[in-house]
Amino acid sequence: MRVGILTSGGDCQSLNATMRALVLSLYEQFGQELSIYGILDGYYGLIHEKYQEMEVKDFEGILRLGGTILGTSRQPFKNMRKIGEDGINKVEAMKKTYKKMKLDCLVVLGGNGSMKTANLLSQEGLSVIGLPKTIDNDLWGSQVTFGFHSALEVVTRELDCIHTTATSHSRIMLVELMGHKAGWLALYGGIAGGADVILIPEIPYDFDQVKEAIKKKIALGKKQILLAVAEGAISKEDAELSKEERKSRMQNKPVEVLAKKLEEHFQREVRVTVPGHVQRGGMPNGYDRVLASRFGAMAGKMIKEKEYGNLVGIDKGQIKKIPLSEVAGKLKLVDPKDDVVTQAKLMGISFGD
């Protein structure tokens, strides 16, 4: 059994933990008949024949390591069938590398874009299994993705730290969190970090509503005001613009524009903090280590049973498989009527709607 593994897209905690579980599961089932190949730097490595044979021992001691020992890169799906300036047909090149390696299966750890390409390769006749990675938790088909809970802990610590300095200076603080299209991290992070206002892409906000929510908190005697803002959060006015107009408007850093408007209105210091890639870094937490281990073990079982063309996911605590064709191109967004949103509002958290 010859298995290739690659990690694609943005990195996150638990990539290594998932690969470790996969390899241990495969070894338990195939023993010395197992050959593992690590494909370096994501789909770029598959395109350009960058890979190396690895041993089971190479995956020991990495359970707690963040990032990925194989390296990763972003290879946009929209460009996969386009011939670049280098003249390389990327799809054919990936198929050629797969066949050159004589793989029985390719395992892809990635998010939405990565699974689109995984599905493409599956449709091209390759044996592929997907594992759901993203701190955004927006991959359709799995209730939770590995990396999300670890990033949530990072965000919670960041907001805890912001609270103390905001209180000392009686400031309004805006913390921009990752999430271009999905607001899961800002939603959960905002609740865990005690935010007064949470702004996410799925619920366009009204500035007047945000303003009134802050006034209400100040009237209660709060010295500091904290806003958890997803990077893709937009106002109701911007939501009505065309895609091109909205994209152009987003270049002006909406969170900075919002901060300036708040500063002008309240006549007090307003600051913006951007944790950025800190959210992707560090060790995976206990929850993610267990989740990653379950995902990886299940992927090994699916390879043994030749259940290719599927994503490993979780639903109501149960590990399941779902066809890549049903996953590709779909995003799992926050429902504005989700129980978590409703309960946050019951505590007085404003979403600006």
PyMOL commands that set and color helices and strands:
alter all, ss='L'
color gray80, all
select helices_A, chain A and resi 15-33+43-47+56-59+77-79+90-100+112-123+148-169+184-192+207-219+236-239+243-250+254-266+276-280+286-304+324-327+339-346
alter helices_A, ss='H'
color red, helices_A
select strands_A, chain A and resi 2-7+35-39+51-54+105-110+128-132+172-177+197-199+225-230+270-273+310-315+318-323
alter strands_A, ss='S'
color yellow, strands_A
deselect
rebuild
show_as cartoon
